[in-house]
Each structure stands twice: as C-alpha cells, then as structure tokens.
Amino acid sequence: MKKLFLIVAAMFAAVSFSACSDDDDNGHVSDKPVLVKQCIITEEYGETGIVYFEYDSQNRISHVSFSERTDSKVEYLFSYNENILTITHEQIDYIEPDRSRTDIYTCELNADGYIVKETMNNNPEDSEFYSYKNGYLQTSYTNFSNIAYNWDNGNLVSYSAVGYWTTTFTYSDIIATPINMDLNFIEEFYDYHFWGLFGKKSKNLPQKSVLKEKDSANTSTNTYQYEFNSNKTISKVLVSEVQTGDYNESRNYSIKFVY
C-alpha cells in the first residue's frame, strides 16, 4: 500500500499490544498502549466517518474497515504466519461492482515484528523497503522514491521525500496514556503509519506539523489540541489544517477515539 501524504506528498510493525490498566500501582500513567477500537472523524459541517479496528487473541490488529457512504466500503484483513504478515485490501463499490478490487500486500517482518519489506500482488517491482535503528524507522524507499525519517530524543522531528518535500513536527509537554495509533500521522486514517505498524512512536504528543514543498510556497500546517478521559487516554483530537500557496484553504475537524 502506498501511503497517503497530504497535498503534493508523493505520496506494522506487527507488534503485540496489550490492553492495560489506566495507571500503574504508583498512580503514574501506564506505558502500555491502549487499543483503539474506533476513530470517529467529524468535519466542521457535521459529516462523520468511522474507522473500525479489530484485534486477534494476541492483540494484533486483524481487521480495519471504513464506510463513509452506503454505496461503498473499504476494509483490510490481516493474517500472520511467523515473520510474514499478509494484508488483504478490499475496495467494494456496491453501485458499480466492476470498480471493486482486491489487492494483496505481503510484508516481511524483522525480529522486532516491524515491516522491512512490502510487496503488492506478488510483483517484485512493486515493493517498498524499510530500515530501522534502535526500533525507530529511518528510511522507506522504492524504485521511485526515498523517504528519510529524523528523530531526536525519542520524537520524530521531520521526515522528507528527498528533493520534493519535508514535514516537520513540534511537540507538547503533555503526558498521556499511550495508545497503539501513531499520532504523528493522525490525518492518514487508512495508513500503516497511523495504525502504529512501523516501529516505535514518538514519546510526546505532536502539537504542530508543517509540510513544505521544496522550491515552492506551498505549505500545509496542522495544529492539534487534545481532550482527555479521566484515565488520561485521549478522548478527542481537534485538528486545524491551513494550506497556503497554490492551495489557500482551511479545514477544521475532530477525531474521537473509542477504546
């Protein structure tokens, strides 16, 4: 699956996540991620979409589905066999069945359970490769693109499609109970990154992300505000997106997490 980056972006780790108590015995926030079962996306004018997540007996993600309209559906099915993860991506169009399609992604996992290679429909020329350092994603590359990830003190500070664009992050000091979704990629609801499948996640909550095109005035800036449940898990993220340059637009929406 090719990742969906915003605007001009050219655009799992199959780690077992354990559900946990809200706090440890000393009253501190637990460091074990809580599993997200739904993401409810509400646009500023009231339109709503829901992404559903299911997990197997080892708390590995097993099914993701999304149905924004009654005439179509998107879902992902996950199958694990030792160091191989198979992801079946189905796009179903009930009005025009000929437009429905199914793609199979075969993912090779390293000893930590992180994806190191993904191949679409058994076509070696349609493969993507990933490298890690101390569990943190460093590069992803294909025959056509190369993306580098830069980390500092446990946080992803930037990632770049070399020669094309760069996304940078700033962070909040807020401490929250961690969840299994990767909040650095919160705008990408159908992406391996958001699902927490590429190595370790940033330790702090992102406060702002800025995507900047190379040699262009085009930018996309997202700011994030958080609401919390009583157990310090995130209940809702309020996202404000502003695009400048060739795309002078703004958008506000919220993402509610159901556990």
C-alpha positions as CSV (number, residue, x, y, z in Angstrom):
1,M,0.0,0.0,0.0
2,K,1.3,3.4,-0.9
3,K,1.0,5.8,1.9
4,L,-1.3,8.8,1.6
5,F,0.5,12.0,2.3
6,L,-1.3,15.3,2.2
7,I,-1.4,17.7,-0.8
8,V,1.5,17.1,-3.1
9,A,3.2,14.5,-1.0
10,A,4.2,11.7,-3.4
11,M,2.8,10.2,-1.6
12,F,3.0,-2.6,11.3
13,A,5.1,-3.3,12.9
14,A,3.1,-6.4,13.8
15,V,3.8,-5.9,17.4
16,S,1.5,-7.4,20.0
17,F,0.0,-4.6,22.0
18,S,-1.5,-5.4,25.4
19,A,-4.5,-3.7,26.8
20,C,-3.7,-2.3,30.2
21,S,-4.9,-0.7,33.4
22,D,-5.3,3.1,33.3
23,D,-2.5,3.7,35.8
24,D,0.3,1.7,37.4
25,D,0.3,0.9,41.1
26,N,2.1,4.1,41.9
27,G,-0.6,6.2,40.2
28,H,1.6,7.1,37.2
29,V,0.5,6.9,33.6
30,S,1.0,3.4,32.2
31,D,3.5,3.0,29.4
32,K,1.5,0.1,27.9
33,P,-0.6,1.2,24.8
34,V,-4.4,1.0,25.0
35,L,-6.1,-0.4,21.9
36,V,-8.2,1.9,19.8
37,K,-11.5,0.3,18.6
38,Q,-12.9,3.2,16.6
39,C,-11.9,6.6,15.2
40,I,-14.9,8.9,14.6
41,I,-14.0,11.7,12.2
42,T,-16.3,14.7,12.3
43,E,-15.9,17.5,9.8
44,E,-16.8,21.1,10.8
45,Y,-20.1,20.9,8.9
46,G,-21.2,17.7,10.6
47,E,-20.2,15.0,8.1
48,T,-19.0,11.9,10.0
49,G,-17.0,8.9,9.1
50,I,-16.0,6.0,11.3
51,V,-12.9,3.7,11.1
52,Y,-13.3,0.4,12.9
53,F,-10.4,-1.7,14.3
54,E,-10.5,-5.3,15.4
55,Y,-7.7,-7.4,17.1
56,D,-6.8,-11.0,17.4
57,S,-6.2,-13.1,20.6
58,Q,-2.6,-11.7,20.7
59,N,-3.9,-8.1,20.5
60,R,-2.5,-7.7,17.0
61,I,-4.6,-5.7,14.5
62,S,-6.7,-8.1,12.5
63,H,-9.3,-6.0,10.6
64,V,-9.8,-2.4,9.7
65,S,-12.9,-1.2,7.9
66,F,-14.4,2.2,6.9
67,S,-17.7,3.0,5.3
68,E,-18.3,6.7,4.7
69,R,-21.1,6.2,2.3
70,T,-23.8,3.5,1.8
71,D,-22.6,2.8,-1.7
72,S,-19.0,1.7,-0.9
73,K,-16.8,0.1,1.7
74,V,-13.0,-0.2,2.3
75,E,-11.5,-2.9,4.5
76,Y,-8.2,-4.5,5.4
77,L,-7.8,-8.1,6.6
78,F,-4.6,-9.2,8.4
79,S,-3.1,-12.7,8.5
80,Y,0.1,-13.6,10.5
81,N,2.4,-16.5,9.8
82,E,5.7,-16.3,11.7
83,N,7.7,-13.5,10.1
84,I,5.1,-12.9,7.3
85,L,2.2,-10.5,7.5
86,T,-0.4,-10.7,4.7
87,I,-2.8,-7.7,4.3
88,T,-5.8,-8.1,2.0
89,H,-7.2,-4.7,0.9
90,E,-10.7,-4.7,-0.5
91,Q,-12.4,-1.8,-2.1
92,I,-16.1,-2.6,-2.6
93,D,-18.4,-0.5,-4.8
94,Y,-22.0,-1.5,-4.5
95,I,-23.2,0.7,-7.3
96,E,-20.5,-0.1,-9.9
97,P,-19.2,-3.6,-8.9
98,D,-16.7,-3.5,-11.8
99,R,-14.9,-0.8,-9.9
100,S,-14.4,-3.1,-6.9
101,R,-10.9,-4.5,-6.5
102,T,-8.8,-6.6,-4.1
103,D,-5.0,-6.1,-3.5
104,I,-2.8,-8.4,-1.5
105,Y,0.3,-7.0,0.3
106,T,2.9,-9.4,1.6
107,C,5.0,-8.0,4.4
108,E,8.3,-9.4,5.7
109,L,8.9,-8.7,9.4
110,N,12.1,-8.3,11.3
111,A,12.9,-9.9,14.7
112,D,11.1,-7.0,16.4
113,G,8.0,-7.6,14.3
114,Y,8.5,-4.4,12.2
115,I,7.9,-4.4,8.4
116,V,11.1,-4.4,6.4
117,K,9.7,-5.2,3.0
118,E,6.2,-5.0,1.5
119,T,5.3,-6.4,-1.9
120,M,2.0,-5.7,-3.7
121,N,0.2,-8.5,-5.5
122,N,3.4,-10.6,-5.7
123,N,5.1,-8.1,-8.0
124,P,8.7,-7.7,-7.0
125,E,8.9,-4.4,-8.9
126,D,6.1,-3.0,-6.7
127,S,7.9,-3.4,-3.4
128,E,8.8,-1.0,-0.6
129,F,11.6,-1.4,1.9
130,Y,12.1,0.0,5.4
131,S,15.1,0.3,7.7
132,Y,15.3,0.9,11.5
133,K,17.7,2.0,14.1
134,N,17.0,1.1,17.8
135,G,13.4,0.4,16.8
136,Y,12.9,3.8,15.1
137,L,12.0,4.0,11.4
138,Q,14.9,5.5,9.4
139,T,14.1,5.2,5.7
140,S,11.4,3.9,3.4
141,Y,12.2,3.5,-0.3
142,T,11.0,2.1,-3.6
143,N,12.4,2.3,-7.1
144,F,10.8,5.7,-7.4
145,S,11.0,7.4,-4.0
146,N,13.1,7.7,-0.9
147,I,11.8,9.0,2.4
148,A,14.1,9.7,5.4
149,Y,12.9,10.0,9.0
150,N,14.8,12.1,11.6
151,W,14.5,11.5,15.3
152,D,15.6,13.5,18.4
153,N,15.2,12.5,22.0
154,G,12.6,9.9,21.1
155,N,10.5,12.1,18.9
156,L,10.1,12.2,15.1
157,V,11.2,15.7,14.3
158,S,10.9,15.5,10.5
159,Y,10.6,13.3,7.5
160,S,11.3,14.1,3.9
161,A,10.8,12.8,0.4
162,V,14.3,13.7,-0.8
163,G,14.2,16.6,-3.2
164,Y,10.5,17.1,-3.0
165,W,9.0,18.0,0.4
166,T,9.6,17.9,4.2
167,T,7.3,17.6,7.1
168,T,8.5,18.9,10.5
169,F,6.9,18.5,14.0
170,T,6.8,20.4,17.2
171,Y,5.6,18.8,20.4
172,S,3.6,19.3,23.5
173,D,4.9,18.5,27.0
174,I,1.5,16.8,27.8
175,I,1.8,13.3,29.2
176,A,-1.0,10.9,28.2
177,T,-1.6,7.2,28.4
178,P,-0.2,5.9,25.2
179,I,-2.4,4.3,22.5
180,N,-1.4,1.9,19.7
181,M,-2.1,4.5,17.0
182,D,0.7,6.8,15.8
183,L,-0.5,10.4,16.3
184,N,2.3,11.8,14.1
185,F,0.2,10.5,11.2
186,I,-3.2,11.3,12.5
187,E,-4.5,12.7,9.2
188,E,-3.9,9.3,7.5
189,F,-6.7,7.1,8.7
190,Y,-6.0,4.3,6.2
191,D,-2.2,4.1,6.5
192,Y,0.2,1.7,8.2
193,H,1.9,4.7,9.9
194,F,-1.3,5.8,11.7
195,W,-2.0,2.2,12.7
196,G,1.3,2.1,14.6
197,L,2.9,-0.5,12.3
198,F,6.3,1.0,11.6
199,G,8.5,0.7,14.8
200,K,8.5,2.9,17.8
201,K,6.3,6.0,18.1
202,S,7.2,9.5,19.4
203,K,7.1,9.7,23.1
204,N,5.4,13.2,23.2
205,L,2.2,14.4,21.7
206,P,2.6,16.3,18.4
207,Q,1.4,19.9,18.7
208,K,2.0,21.0,15.1
209,S,3.1,19.6,11.8
210,V,4.2,21.6,8.8
211,L,4.5,20.1,5.3
212,K,6.7,22.3,3.0
213,E,7.3,21.8,-0.7
214,K,10.8,22.2,-1.9
215,D,11.3,25.4,-4.1
216,S,7.7,26.4,-3.5
217,A,5.5,28.5,-1.3
218,N,3.1,25.6,-0.8
219,T,2.7,24.5,2.8
220,S,0.2,22.6,4.8
221,T,0.1,23.3,8.6
222,N,-1.8,21.2,11.1
223,T,-2.2,22.1,14.7
224,Y,-3.6,19.7,17.3
225,Q,-5.5,20.2,20.6
226,Y,-6.3,17.3,22.9
227,E,-9.1,16.3,25.2
228,F,-8.7,13.5,27.7
229,N,-10.6,10.9,29.5
230,S,-10.4,10.5,33.3
231,N,-7.8,7.7,32.8
232,K,-5.5,10.1,30.8
233,T,-6.3,8.4,27.5
234,I,-7.0,10.8,24.6
235,S,-10.7,11.2,24.1
236,K,-10.6,13.6,21.1
237,V,-8.1,15.5,18.9
238,L,-9.2,18.8,17.4
239,V,-7.3,19.4,14.1
240,S,-6.9,22.7,12.3
241,E,-5.4,22.5,8.8
242,V,-4.3,25.5,6.8
243,Q,-2.9,25.3,3.3
244,T,-1.1,28.2,1.7
245,G,0.5,28.8,-1.7
246,D,-1.4,27.3,-4.6
247,Y,-3.9,25.9,-2.1
248,N,-5.3,28.6,0.1
249,E,-7.7,26.6,2.1
250,S,-8.5,25.8,5.7
251,R,-10.3,22.9,7.4
252,N,-11.2,22.0,11.0
253,Y,-12.3,18.6,12.1
254,S,-12.2,16.3,15.2
255,I,-11.2,12.7,15.8
256,K,-12.8,10.9,18.7
257,F,-11.1,7.7,20.0
258,V,-13.2,4.8,21.3
259,Y,-11.4,2.1,23.3
